[in-house]
Amino acid sequence: MADIVTLDEAKAWLRVLHDHEDALILLLVAAASEAVLETADGWDGTGEVPDRLKLACLARLAVAYDDRVNVSAGTGEDRLVQPFRVLAI
């Protein structure tokens, strides 16, 4: 599964200027991407990643980076991802 955001995008969002946490940030990007894509099951993964999904991933990433013991969704993530959800009845 491809990551939703790049390392450079993640570092810019987190305002990280150094390289010594790149491995950690890549791990967080992978985990946040997986979590967002599990929820956005209606997006087929083709073409450019929708901006809403990128922002949802960055929001989750910020929570995990700032509070290393918190892996919850970012604020507003559910509203960003909702248009890409498939709800089964």
N, C-alpha and C positions, 0 to 999 in steps of 0.2 A: 504494500500500500504506500503510495507516495505521500509525502508531507504536504500539508496545505500551504505552509509558508516556508520561506528559505531561512537559513541561518542569519543572513544579513537583514532580512525583514524583522526577524525576531529580536536581534540585537538592537536595531533601531528603535523598535517598540519599547524594549526594556531599558533603553538608554545605556547600554553596555558598550564601553569603548575599548575594553581589553579583550584578549583572546584566551585567557587562562580558564574561563568557564565554558568554552565552546562545546566541549563534550557534554556537559550538564545541560546546556541550552538545547543541543540537538536531541538529547533524551526527552526533554520536556516538550519540544516541538513534535516529536514522534508520538508521544502519549496524548498530547492535546489534539493532534490531527486525527488519531484513531478514535478518540472520544467524540469529537465533533462529527466525523463521518459515520459513526454508528448511529447517531441521532438523525443525521441528514441522509437517511436511507433512500430518499426520493431523487437524490442527485446521482446521475450515472457515472460521474467521475471523468467525463470527457470534456475536452476544451479547457478554457481557462477556468480557474477556481473562482466562483462567484465572490465578490467583495464581502458579502454578508458572512460567508463561511470563513474567509480569511480573518475578519474582525472577530468572529466567535472564537476562533483558534487563538488569536492573540490575547483575547480577554482571559481565556482559560490559562494560557501560558503565563500571563502576568500574575495571576493568583498563585500558581504553583511556584513561580520564581521568587515572589515577594514573601510568601509564607510557606516554607519548605515542607510543612506537615499538612498543608491543605490542598486537596486535589479536587475541590468542588468546582462546579461550573462558574465561569466568569459572570459578572453582573450583566444582565441583559442578553446573555448567550441564547437563552431559550427563544426569545423574540427574534433573534437573528436567524436561527436555524429553522424555526417553525415552518416557513414556506417550503422547505425541502423535506419535510417529514411525510411519510406515508402512514396513515393511521388505518389499521385493519379493524373491521367490526366483526 
